[in-house]
Amino acid sequence: MTNDMTQGKPFKLFIWFSIPLLIGNIFQQLYSMVDTIIVGKFLGEEALAAVGSTGSMFFLVNGFLLGLTSGFSVMVAQRFGAKDEKGVRKAIASNITLTVIVTFVVTMVMLILKTPLLKLMNTPENVFQYASTYIGIIYAGIFTQAFYNMSAGILRALGDSKTPLYFLIIASIVNIVLDLVFIINFNMGVAGAAYATNIAQGLAAVLCIVYSYKKFQILRLKKEDFKVPASYYRTHFHIGLPMALQFSITAMGVMTLQSAINIFGSSVMAAYTAASKVIQLVMQPLVTYGVSTATFVGQNLGAGLYHRIREGVRTITCISIATSILSSSVLFLFGKYLVGFFLENPSPEVISYSTQVLNYAGIFFIPLGLIFVYRNALQAMGQSFIPMMAGVFELVARAVVAYTLPALIGFTGICLADPSAWIAAFTPLIIVYFIKMRKVEREMAKEPATN
């Protein structure tokens, strides 16, 4: 079923829309978390460090494609909010065409750049082969991630956040089973973890696409739907490309940070990997609010209900702040215990490094949460430049801190890199959002006088 977010109380809409989406995001995190846990438990610290060190390389590509497909789905949400069924079909058809083309090109390019990137990131010799094997297989199967994100994004743009969840749960279970079988029974090492991820994600994509076609009449595209005016492609790229670049810019910052971490050796790499997985899991409610915000703002923008945009963003901001405080408490109180899931008998050194990362991150969770709210609100309103520039500020802040502070204060400097990046990104987003809303309100106030 679809969900019309142009009617009803924003708080209730956000909660009911976000719950299945949150569960889906958590299960999606299980893909990489299960890989990390099983690799750490059964293959050891070096293998864990290798898989963890490729996380930013995976995010560079998957983030780019996720941003692109998320941007492409904004136009779908706007046409759906405007009750333009033909426009919805055209937006979806052009979405599919662009996703297929871009994914093919990106896959080829990244398979070529894989080894140079690992060297550029100062990957230690003792983990280099593990890392190369793992990320090479992941890159070869990146189309499974792209097609799932595309189909799930389309359904969410129509207000259906439950369907992608169901298939993601199935795929997550398959991923866990395949991880155990490939690594323990077949002794496939890190390659087994990569194959399991690709197969499971591919299953989620196929199920989502087939279900969408069979269940929803509006998604049963015909040949004429693919005869799309050039304006649709321009609009998709106008919204999607900055979102994609924003994710990629963020990933570049994370890669820069990872290269600084790699200098400290495999123990610190393993500790940071474990801590990062915990942070990624705890921050999923904040990520979810961002997706909910994009759908809410996109539909209400299409319907011309600007007053609901302000009301909805104010509501989700309060929810995000409250959730950030709760998430920070989880990191402070239980973080070191959660880290233990990723390694068999972790050393006191690894626990100490991981705890430092979690504590510093927890202090700055409020601005992190608000980044997702205001970035997605602006993007759904067609304001793509500032969110992209916020990503640039994030990149610069993370890189500067990662390569200056560690020389002065050691590992603490590494811990402060992400919080510095969050503050640098959050500041311009919230300023521009309120400027944009005041401008909209002034224009609305003039309308009666001109009628």
C-alpha positions as CSV (number, residue, x, y, z in Angstrom):
1,M,0.0,0.0,0.0
2,T,1.0,3.6,-0.6
3,N,1.0,6.3,2.1
4,D,-0.3,9.8,1.4
5,M,1.8,12.1,3.7
6,T,-0.1,15.3,2.6
7,Q,-2.8,14.6,5.2
8,G,-2.8,13.9,8.9
9,K,-0.7,14.8,11.9
10,P,3.1,14.9,11.0
11,F,4.1,13.2,14.2
12,K,1.9,10.2,13.7
13,L,2.9,10.0,10.0
14,F,6.6,10.1,10.8
15,I,6.3,7.4,13.5
16,W,4.3,5.0,11.5
17,F,6.3,5.5,8.3
18,S,9.7,5.4,10.2
19,I,9.2,2.2,12.2
20,P,9.3,-0.3,9.4
21,L,11.9,1.8,7.6
22,L,14.1,1.7,10.8
23,I,13.7,-2.0,11.1
24,G,14.7,-2.3,7.5
25,N,17.8,-0.1,8.0
26,I,18.9,-2.2,11.0
27,F,18.6,-5.4,9.0
28,Q,20.5,-3.7,6.2
29,Q,23.3,-2.9,8.7
30,L,23.3,-6.6,9.5
31,Y,24.8,-7.3,6.1
32,S,28.1,-5.6,7.0
33,M,27.9,-6.3,10.7
34,V,27.4,-10.1,10.3
35,D,30.4,-10.1,7.9
36,T,32.4,-8.2,10.4
37,I,31.4,-10.3,13.4
38,I,32.0,-13.7,11.7
39,V,35.2,-12.5,10.1
40,G,36.5,-11.2,13.4
41,K,35.4,-14.3,15.4
42,F,36.6,-17.0,12.9
43,L,39.3,-15.4,10.8
44,G,41.0,-13.1,13.3
45,E,42.2,-9.6,13.9
46,E,44.0,-9.1,10.5
47,A,41.0,-10.2,8.5
48,L,38.8,-8.0,10.5
49,A,41.1,-5.1,10.0
50,A,41.1,-5.8,6.2
51,V,37.3,-5.9,5.9
52,G,36.9,-2.8,8.1
53,S,39.5,-0.9,6.1
54,T,37.5,-1.4,2.9
55,G,34.3,0.0,4.4
56,S,35.1,3.5,3.2
57,M,35.8,2.2,-0.3
58,F,32.5,0.4,-0.3
59,F,30.8,3.5,0.9
60,L,32.4,5.6,-1.8
61,V,30.6,3.5,-4.5
62,N,27.4,2.4,-2.6
63,G,27.0,5.9,-1.2
64,F,27.3,7.4,-4.7
65,L,24.6,5.0,-6.1
66,L,22.4,5.4,-3.0
67,G,22.5,9.2,-3.3
68,L,21.8,8.9,-7.0
69,T,18.8,6.6,-6.6
70,S,17.5,8.5,-3.6
71,G,17.7,11.7,-5.7
72,F,15.9,10.0,-8.5
73,S,13.1,9.0,-6.2
74,V,12.4,12.6,-5.1
75,M,10.8,13.4,-8.4
76,V,8.6,10.2,-8.0
77,A,7.5,11.5,-4.6
78,Q,6.7,15.0,-6.0
79,R,4.6,13.6,-8.9
80,F,2.8,11.2,-6.6
81,G,2.1,14.1,-4.2
82,A,0.7,16.1,-7.2
83,K,-1.6,13.1,-8.1
84,D,0.1,12.9,-11.5
85,E,0.0,9.2,-12.4
86,K,1.5,9.6,-15.8
87,G,4.3,11.7,-14.3
88,V,5.0,9.0,-11.7
89,R,5.4,6.4,-14.5
90,K,7.7,8.7,-16.5
91,A,9.8,9.5,-13.4
92,I,10.1,5.8,-12.6
93,A,11.0,4.8,-16.2
94,S,13.8,7.4,-16.4
95,N,15.0,6.4,-12.9
96,I,15.4,2.8,-14.1
97,T,17.3,3.8,-17.3
98,L,19.7,6.1,-15.5
99,T,20.4,3.6,-12.7
100,V,21.3,0.8,-15.1
101,I,23.7,2.9,-17.1
102,V,25.4,4.6,-14.2
103,T,25.8,1.4,-12.2
104,F,27.5,-0.3,-15.2
105,V,30.0,2.5,-15.6
106,V,30.7,2.8,-11.9
107,T,31.3,-0.9,-11.6
108,M,33.9,-1.0,-14.4
109,V,35.7,2.1,-13.1
110,M,36.0,0.9,-9.5
111,L,37.3,-2.6,-10.5
112,I,40.1,-0.8,-12.3
113,L,40.8,1.6,-9.4
114,K,40.6,-1.0,-6.6
115,T,44.3,-1.7,-6.1
116,P,45.5,1.9,-6.5
117,L,43.0,3.0,-3.9
118,L,44.1,0.4,-1.4
119,K,47.7,1.6,-1.8
120,L,46.7,5.2,-1.5
121,M,45.0,4.5,1.8
122,N,48.2,3.1,3.3
123,T,46.8,-0.4,3.7
124,P,49.4,-2.5,5.6
125,E,51.0,-5.4,3.9
126,N,49.7,-8.0,6.3
127,V,46.1,-7.2,5.5
128,F,46.4,-6.0,1.8
129,Q,45.5,-9.3,0.1
130,Y,42.5,-9.8,2.4
131,A,41.3,-6.3,1.6
132,S,41.8,-6.6,-2.1
133,T,39.9,-9.9,-2.4
134,Y,37.0,-8.7,-0.3
135,I,36.4,-5.3,-1.9
136,G,37.0,-6.7,-5.5
137,I,34.1,-9.2,-5.0
138,I,31.9,-6.5,-3.5
139,Y,32.5,-4.1,-6.4
140,A,31.7,-6.8,-8.9
141,G,28.3,-7.3,-7.3
142,I,27.6,-3.6,-6.6
143,F,24.7,-3.8,-9.0
144,T,22.7,-5.8,-6.5
145,Q,22.9,-2.9,-4.0
146,A,22.0,-0.3,-6.7
147,F,18.9,-2.2,-7.9
148,Y,17.6,-2.8,-4.4
149,N,18.1,0.9,-3.4
150,M,16.4,1.9,-6.6
151,S,13.3,-0.3,-6.2
152,A,13.1,0.4,-2.4
153,G,13.4,4.2,-3.1
154,I,10.6,4.1,-5.5
155,L,8.3,2.3,-3.1
156,R,9.2,4.7,-0.3
157,A,8.5,7.7,-2.5
158,L,5.0,6.3,-2.9
159,G,4.8,6.1,0.9
160,D,5.3,2.3,1.2
161,S,8.1,1.7,3.7
162,K,7.0,-1.8,4.7
163,T,7.6,-3.8,1.5
164,P,11.3,-3.3,1.3
165,L,11.6,-4.2,5.0
166,Y,10.1,-7.7,4.5
167,F,12.4,-8.6,1.7
168,L,15.4,-7.2,3.6
169,I,14.6,-9.4,6.6
170,I,14.6,-12.4,4.3
171,A,17.9,-11.4,2.7
172,S,19.5,-10.7,6.0
173,I,18.8,-14.2,7.2
174,V,20.1,-15.6,4.0
175,N,23.3,-13.5,4.4
176,I,23.9,-14.8,7.9
177,V,23.4,-18.5,6.8
178,L,25.7,-18.0,3.8
179,D,28.3,-16.3,5.8
180,L,28.5,-19.2,8.2
181,V,28.5,-21.8,5.5
182,F,31.0,-20.1,3.2
183,I,33.5,-19.1,6.0
184,I,33.2,-22.1,8.4
185,N,32.2,-25.0,6.2
186,F,33.8,-24.1,2.9
187,N,36.8,-22.2,4.3
188,M,36.4,-19.4,1.7
189,G,37.8,-16.7,4.0
190,V,36.9,-13.1,3.4
191,A,35.8,-14.0,-0.1
192,G,33.0,-16.0,1.4
193,A,31.8,-13.0,3.4
194,A,31.8,-10.9,0.2
195,Y,29.9,-13.5,-1.9
196,A,27.3,-13.9,0.9
197,T,26.6,-10.2,0.9
198,N,26.2,-10.0,-2.8
199,I,23.9,-13.0,-3.1
200,A,21.7,-11.9,-0.2
201,Q,21.4,-8.3,-1.5
202,G,20.7,-9.6,-5.0
203,L,17.8,-11.7,-3.5
204,A,16.4,-8.6,-1.8
205,A,16.5,-6.6,-5.1
206,V,14.8,-9.4,-7.1
207,L,12.1,-9.9,-4.6
208,C,11.4,-6.1,-4.3
209,I,11.3,-5.6,-8.1
210,V,9.0,-8.6,-8.8
211,Y,6.6,-7.7,-5.9
212,S,6.4,-4.1,-7.0
213,Y,5.5,-5.1,-10.6
214,K,2.8,-7.7,-9.5
215,K,1.3,-5.7,-6.7
216,F,1.0,-2.1,-7.9
217,Q,-0.7,-1.2,-11.1
218,I,1.1,2.2,-11.2
219,L,4.5,0.4,-11.3
220,R,3.6,-1.8,-14.3
221,L,5.5,0.2,-16.8
222,K,4.8,-0.1,-20.5
223,K,7.1,0.6,-23.5
224,E,5.6,4.1,-24.0
225,D,6.5,5.0,-20.4
226,F,10.2,4.9,-21.3
227,K,9.7,7.6,-24.0
228,V,10.6,10.2,-21.5
229,P,11.2,13.9,-22.2
230,A,14.7,15.1,-21.6
231,S,13.4,17.4,-18.8
232,Y,12.9,14.3,-16.6
233,Y,16.5,13.2,-17.0
234,R,17.7,16.7,-16.3
235,T,15.6,16.9,-13.2
236,H,16.8,13.5,-12.0
237,F,20.4,14.6,-12.4
238,H,19.8,18.0,-10.9
239,I,18.6,16.4,-7.7
240,G,20.4,13.0,-7.7
241,L,23.9,14.0,-8.8
242,P,24.5,16.4,-6.0
243,M,23.1,13.9,-3.5
244,A,25.4,11.2,-5.0
245,L,28.4,13.6,-4.9
246,Q,27.6,14.5,-1.4
247,F,27.8,10.8,-0.3
248,S,31.0,10.4,-2.3
249,I,32.5,13.5,-0.8
250,T,31.7,12.1,2.6
251,A,33.2,8.8,1.7
252,M,36.4,10.5,0.5
253,G,36.6,12.1,4.0
254,V,36.1,8.7,5.6
255,M,38.8,7.3,3.3
256,T,41.2,10.0,4.3
257,L,40.5,9.2,7.9
258,Q,40.9,5.5,7.3
259,S,44.3,6.1,5.7
260,A,45.3,8.0,8.9
261,I,44.1,5.1,11.0
262,N,45.9,2.6,8.9
263,I,49.2,4.2,9.9
264,F,48.6,3.1,13.5
265,G,48.5,-0.6,12.5
266,S,46.1,-3.5,12.4
267,S,45.1,-3.4,16.2
268,V,43.9,0.1,15.9
269,M,42.3,-0.6,12.6
270,A,40.4,-3.5,14.2
271,A,39.3,-1.4,17.1
272,Y,38.1,1.4,14.9
273,T,36.2,-1.0,12.7
274,A,34.4,-2.5,15.7
275,A,33.5,0.9,17.1
276,S,32.3,2.2,13.8
277,K,29.9,-0.8,13.4
278,V,28.4,0.0,16.8
279,I,28.0,3.7,15.8
280,Q,26.4,2.8,12.5
281,L,23.9,0.5,14.2
282,V,23.0,3.1,16.9
283,M,22.6,5.9,14.4
284,Q,20.1,4.1,12.2
285,P,17.0,5.8,13.8
286,L,18.7,9.2,12.7
287,V,19.2,7.9,9.2
288,T,15.6,6.8,9.1
289,Y,14.3,10.2,10.1
290,G,16.2,11.6,7.1
291,V,14.5,9.3,4.6
292,S,11.1,10.0,6.2
293,T,11.8,13.8,6.0
294,A,12.6,13.5,2.3
295,T,9.4,11.6,1.5
296,F,7.2,14.0,3.7
297,V,8.7,17.2,2.2
298,G,8.7,15.8,-1.4
299,Q,5.0,14.9,-1.3
300,N,3.9,18.1,0.4
301,L,6.0,20.2,-1.9
302,G,4.3,18.5,-4.9
303,A,0.9,19.3,-3.3
304,G,1.9,22.9,-2.6
305,L,1.4,22.5,1.2
306,Y,4.4,24.6,2.3
307,H,3.0,25.2,5.8
308,R,3.1,21.4,6.4
309,I,6.7,21.3,5.4
310,R,7.7,23.7,8.2
311,E,5.4,21.8,10.7
312,G,6.8,18.4,9.7
313,V,10.5,19.4,9.8
314,R,9.9,21.0,13.3
315,T,8.3,17.8,14.5
316,I,11.0,15.5,13.1
317,T,13.7,17.8,14.6
318,C,12.4,17.3,18.1
319,I,12.1,13.5,17.5
320,S,15.7,13.5,16.2
321,I,17.1,15.4,19.2
322,A,15.4,13.1,21.7
323,T,16.6,10.0,19.8
324,S,20.2,11.4,19.7
325,I,20.3,11.7,23.4
326,L,19.0,8.2,23.9
327,S,21.5,6.8,21.3
328,S,24.4,8.6,23.0
329,S,23.4,7.0,26.3
330,V,23.6,3.6,24.7
331,L,27.2,4.3,23.5
332,F,28.3,5.6,26.9
333,L,26.8,2.8,28.9
334,F,27.0,-0.3,26.6
335,G,29.5,0.5,23.9
336,K,32.4,-1.5,25.2
337,Y,30.2,-4.5,25.6
338,L,28.9,-4.2,22.0
339,V,32.4,-4.0,20.7
340,G,33.0,-7.5,22.2
341,F,30.7,-9.0,19.6
342,F,33.2,-8.3,16.8
343,L,36.3,-10.0,18.2
344,E,37.1,-13.2,20.1
345,N,38.7,-12.2,23.3
346,P,39.6,-8.6,22.3
347,S,42.7,-7.2,24.0
348,P,42.5,-4.4,26.6
349,E,44.2,-2.2,24.0
350,V,41.5,-2.8,21.4
351,I,38.7,-2.2,24.0
352,S,40.4,1.0,25.1
353,Y,40.7,2.4,21.6
354,S,37.1,1.4,20.7
355,T,35.7,3.0,23.9
356,Q,37.4,6.3,23.1
357,V,35.9,6.4,19.6
358,L,32.4,5.7,21.0
359,N,32.5,8.2,23.8
360,Y,33.6,11.1,21.6
361,A,31.0,10.2,18.9
362,G,28.3,10.1,21.5
363,I,28.9,13.6,22.6
364,F,28.1,14.9,19.2
365,F,25.1,12.8,18.2
366,I,22.6,15.7,18.1
367,P,24.3,17.6,15.2
368,L,24.8,14.2,13.5
369,G,21.0,13.5,13.6
370,L,20.1,17.0,12.4
371,I,22.3,16.6,9.4
372,F,20.0,13.9,8.1
373,V,16.9,16.0,8.8
374,Y,17.9,19.3,7.2
375,R,19.9,17.8,4.3
376,N,17.0,15.6,3.2
377,A,14.5,18.5,3.6
378,L,16.6,20.8,1.4
379,Q,17.2,18.1,-1.2
380,A,13.5,17.2,-1.3
381,M,12.8,20.9,-2.0
382,G,15.2,20.8,-4.9
383,Q,18.0,22.7,-3.1
384,S,20.9,20.4,-4.0
385,F,23.9,22.8,-4.0
386,I,24.1,23.5,-0.3
387,P,23.8,19.9,0.8
388,M,26.6,19.1,-1.6
389,M,28.7,21.9,-0.2
390,A,28.0,20.7,3.3
391,G,29.6,17.4,2.2
392,V,32.6,19.4,1.1
393,F,32.9,21.1,4.5
394,E,32.6,17.7,6.1
395,L,35.4,16.3,3.9
396,V,37.7,19.2,4.6
397,A,37.1,19.2,8.4
398,R,37.6,15.4,8.6
399,A,40.8,15.5,6.6
400,V,42.3,18.4,8.4
401,V,41.6,17.0,11.8
402,A,42.7,13.4,10.8
403,Y,46.1,14.7,9.6
404,T,46.9,17.3,12.1
405,L,45.6,16.4,15.6
406,P,47.0,12.9,15.8
407,A,50.5,14.3,15.6
408,L,49.6,16.5,18.6
409,I,47.3,14.4,20.8
410,G,47.7,10.9,19.4
411,F,44.6,8.7,18.9
412,T,42.3,11.2,20.4
413,G,42.8,13.3,17.3
414,I,41.4,10.4,15.3
415,C,38.4,10.3,17.6
416,L,37.7,14.0,17.0
417,A,37.7,13.7,13.2
418,D,34.1,12.6,12.7
419,P,32.6,15.0,15.3
420,S,34.4,17.9,13.7
421,A,33.0,16.8,10.3
422,W,29.5,16.6,11.6
423,I,29.5,20.1,13.0
424,A,31.0,21.5,9.8
425,A,28.2,19.9,7.7
426,F,25.3,20.7,10.1
427,T,25.9,24.4,10.4
428,P,25.3,25.5,6.8
429,L,22.4,23.1,6.4
430,I,20.3,24.5,9.2
431,I,21.1,28.1,8.3
432,V,20.1,27.7,4.6
433,Y,16.9,25.7,5.5
434,F,15.5,28.6,7.6
435,I,16.5,31.1,5.0
436,K,14.6,29.1,2.4
437,M,11.5,28.7,4.5
438,R,11.3,32.4,5.2
439,K,11.6,33.1,1.5
440,V,8.8,30.7,0.8
441,E,6.6,32.2,3.5
442,R,7.1,35.7,2.2
443,E,6.1,34.6,-1.3
444,M,3.0,32.9,0.1
445,A,2.1,36.1,2.0
446,K,2.1,38.0,-1.3
447,E,-0.2,35.6,-3.1
448,P,-3.6,37.0,-1.9
449,A,-2.6,40.5,-2.9
450,T,-1.9,39.4,-6.5
451,N,-5.0,37.3,-7.0
